[in-house]
Amino acid sequence: MGHHNEPADAAAVWDNRYAESERVWSGRVNAALADSAAALPAGRALDLGCGEGGDVIWLAERGWSVTGVDISQVALARARAAAAERSLERRITWVRADLDTWVPEATYDLVSACFFQSPITLSRHDIVRRVASLVAPGGRLLVVGHASVPPWARHRHEGGGPELMHAADEAAALALPTSDWSLDIVEDRPRQVTGPEGHSADVLDAVVLARRLGSV
C-alpha cells in the first residue's frame, strides 16, 4: 500500500469524490475572489485546485487569461465543458497536475488559492509559498480558507475535514517576506451557506490578500 499523499492516490480520491455526484460545487465564483478581483485590470491569473472551474470561468469572462490546475481529471472535464459552453476556451489553459510537484513556467498578475484544502495530505503552505514567487510585481496573491465549518458538516466531530485556520494564522503560516509583500487584507469573513436539509448557517472564511511590491 502506498502513502496517502502519493499522486495516484490523491487523484483517485478526488476523481471518486467528483464522480459521486453531477456537480460537487455550485459553479458560482467564490465571493472573496469576486470582491478582490473585480477592481483589478485583467491580466494573467493562476487558480490552484480549480475543481470544476467556477473561479477560472468567472475570471475568463472578465477578460483574464487563466490557468486552472487540479489533480482530478473528472473535475477538469466538467470545467472544460462549462468553459466551452461559454466559448471561453481561448482564454483558459487547464492543467492536470499534482501541486506538490508541479512547477509553472510563467508569471501571473493574480494567483488564487480558494479553499485549496484537502482531506489528503497536502503541503498547502509550501505550495502557495512556492507559487507566490511567480506573482509579478504589483500582482496579488489571494488565499481563502475555512475558518469554521457549518454544524451539519459530517467531519465536524470526527476529524478528517479540512484544517481550520483563522486569517491571522493563515498569514503567519504563509510567512511572506515583508520586504516583498504587503498584506492588504487579513480577515475572517462571514458567509451564509445552505445545508442539505435547507437550513442556513454562517461560516467564516479566512481571507488573505497580499500584494507583491515593486513597480509594475
C-alpha positions as a printed Julia matrix, in Angstrom:
216×3 Matrix{Float64}:
   0.0    0.0     0.0
   1.27   3.45   -0.8
   1.11   6.52    1.36
  -1.97   8.69    1.14
  -0.13  11.59   -0.4
   1.11   9.75   -3.47
  -0.26  11.44   -6.59
  -2.18   8.4    -7.85
  -3.98   8.05   -4.53
  -4.85  11.73   -4.35
  -6.09  11.72   -7.94
  -8.25   8.67   -7.25
  -9.73  10.18   -4.09
 -10.67  13.41   -5.85
 -11.89  11.68   -9.03
 -14.15   9.49   -6.87
 -15.43  12.49   -4.96
 -16.34  14.31   -8.18
 -17.78  11.2    -9.82
 -20.16  10.67   -6.87
 -22.4   13.5    -7.99
 -23.32  15.54  -11.02
 -21.78  18.65   -9.53
 -19.82  18.99   -6.33
 -19.54  22.77   -6.13
 -22.08  25.45   -7.01
 -20.31  26.72  -10.14
 -20.54  30.24   -8.73
 -17.44  32.31   -8.18
 -16.05  32.42   -4.65
 -17.18  35.67   -3.05
 -13.72  36.63   -1.82
 -12.26  36.25   -5.32
 -15.06  38.31   -6.87
 -14.53  41.04   -4.26
 -10.75  41.04   -4.69
 -10.52  40.82   -8.46
 -13.5   42.94   -9.54
 -11.5   46.17   -9.46
  -8.27  44.75  -10.93
  -7.33  45.19  -14.59
  -7.49  41.85  -16.39
  -4.16  40.09  -16.8
  -2.78  36.59  -16.32
  -4.24  34.52  -13.49
  -3.5   31.14  -11.94
  -6.09  29.2    -9.92
  -4.73  26.42   -7.71
  -7.06  23.48   -7.13
  -9.58  24.88   -9.62
 -12.04  21.97   -9.36
 -14.98  22.36  -11.71
 -13.72  25.77  -12.81
 -16.19  28.31  -11.36
 -13.49  30.83  -10.45
 -11.5   30.3   -13.66
 -14.59  30.86  -15.81
 -15.57  33.98  -13.87
 -12.11  35.48  -14.46
 -12.05  34.48  -18.15
 -15.45  36.13  -18.67
 -13.85  39.34  -17.41
 -11.0   39.21  -19.87
  -8.33  37.39  -17.87
  -6.08  34.73  -19.36
  -6.37  31.97  -16.79
  -4.57  28.75  -15.98
  -6.59  26.35  -13.83
  -4.75  23.48  -12.15
  -6.32  20.47  -10.47
  -5.43  16.84   -9.82
  -8.87  15.49  -10.78
  -9.47  14.54  -14.4
 -13.22  14.33  -13.67
 -13.35  17.9   -12.34
 -11.3   19.26  -15.24
 -13.54  17.55  -17.81
 -16.52  19.37  -16.26
 -14.6   22.63  -16.17
 -13.68  22.27  -19.85
 -17.28  21.59  -20.81
 -18.51  24.62  -18.82
 -15.9   26.85  -20.48
 -16.79  25.54  -23.93
 -20.49  26.32  -23.34
 -19.45  29.93  -22.81
 -16.94  29.98  -25.71
 -14.07  30.79  -23.34
 -11.57  28.12  -24.42
  -9.17  30.68  -25.92
  -8.64  32.37  -22.57
  -8.18  29.26  -20.43
  -5.46  26.65  -20.01
  -6.43  23.6   -17.94
  -3.61  21.62  -16.34
  -3.95  18.28  -14.61
  -1.14  18.12  -12.09
  -0.15  17.2    -8.58
   0.53  20.57   -6.99
   3.12  19.11   -4.62
   5.42  18.69   -7.62
   4.03  20.97  -10.36
   6.21  23.89  -11.37
   4.55  26.57  -13.52
   6.63  28.37  -16.11
   5.07  31.81  -16.22
   4.43  34.83  -14.02
   0.95  35.95  -13.03
  -0.88  39.11  -12.03
  -3.17  37.11   -9.76
  -2.66  33.77   -8.05
  -5.75  32.41   -6.31
  -5.93  29.52   -3.84
  -9.57  29.38   -2.68
 -10.45  26.53   -0.33
  -7.35  24.79   -1.53
  -7.64  22.34    1.35
  -7.69  18.62    1.04
  -8.54  15.63    3.23
  -5.38  14.11    1.75
  -2.0   15.22    2.96
  -1.07  18.33    1.03
   1.75  20.69    1.91
  -0.55  23.62    1.24
   1.51  26.47    2.64
   4.69  25.18    0.97
   2.89  25.06   -2.37
   1.38  28.53   -2.03
   4.73  30.0    -0.92
   6.46  28.43   -3.92
   3.84  29.72   -6.35
   3.89  33.17   -4.7
   7.31  33.68   -6.26
   5.56  33.7    -9.65
   3.39  36.71   -8.82
   4.54  39.69  -10.88
   5.4   42.99   -9.17
   2.11  44.74   -8.41
   0.27  41.42   -8.65
  -1.91  39.77   -6.0
  -1.94  36.52   -4.11
  -5.37  35.55   -2.73
  -5.65  32.72   -0.21
  -9.08  31.81    1.12
  -9.56  29.0     3.63
 -12.1   27.58    6.01
 -12.01  29.21    9.44
 -15.16  27.33   10.5
 -17.48  24.65    9.15
 -21.29  24.53    9.3
 -22.95  22.48   12.03
 -24.06  19.79    9.56
 -20.54  19.06    8.23
 -20.12  15.31    8.54
 -16.5   15.51    9.63
 -17.11  18.23   12.2
 -16.91  15.86   15.18
 -14.74  13.07   13.88
 -11.77  14.85   12.35
 -10.73  14.23    8.76
 -12.12  17.51    7.47
 -10.09  20.47    6.23
  -7.68  22.11    8.59
  -9.4   25.17   10.04
  -7.29  28.3    10.31
  -8.14  31.91   11.04
  -6.83  34.55    8.65
  -4.12  35.81   11.02
  -2.78  32.26   11.43
  -3.03  31.69    7.68
  -0.98  34.83    7.01
   1.59  33.79    9.62
   1.87  30.3     8.12
   2.42  31.73    4.64
   5.31  33.76    6.08
   5.61  36.04    3.04
   8.66  38.3     3.41
   7.55  41.84    4.32
  10.29  43.26    2.09
   8.45  41.82   -0.95
   4.8   41.76    0.11
   2.09  43.98    1.53
  -0.76  42.21    3.34
  -3.76  44.23    2.11
  -6.47  42.05    3.69
  -6.22  39.63    6.61
  -9.71  38.95    7.93
 -12.28  36.31    8.79
 -15.39  37.0     6.74
 -18.83  35.55    7.47
 -20.62  33.82    4.61
 -24.08  32.28    4.67
 -24.34  28.69    3.48
 -27.34  26.42    2.97
 -27.22  22.84    4.17
 -28.63  19.66    2.63
 -31.9   19.99    4.58
 -32.35  23.61    3.58
 -31.03  25.04    6.85
 -28.79  28.08    6.63
 -25.83  28.96    8.81
 -22.93  31.37    8.85
 -19.43  30.08    8.33
 -16.21  32.03    8.48
 -13.81  32.28    5.54
 -10.22  33.23    6.3
  -9.25  35.74    3.6
  -5.66  36.81    2.97
  -4.95  39.15    0.05
  -1.29  40.04   -0.44
   0.22  42.4    -2.99
   3.66  41.91   -4.46
   5.68  45.08   -4.05
   7.67  46.69   -6.82
   6.74  48.68   -9.88
   4.59  47.01  -12.48
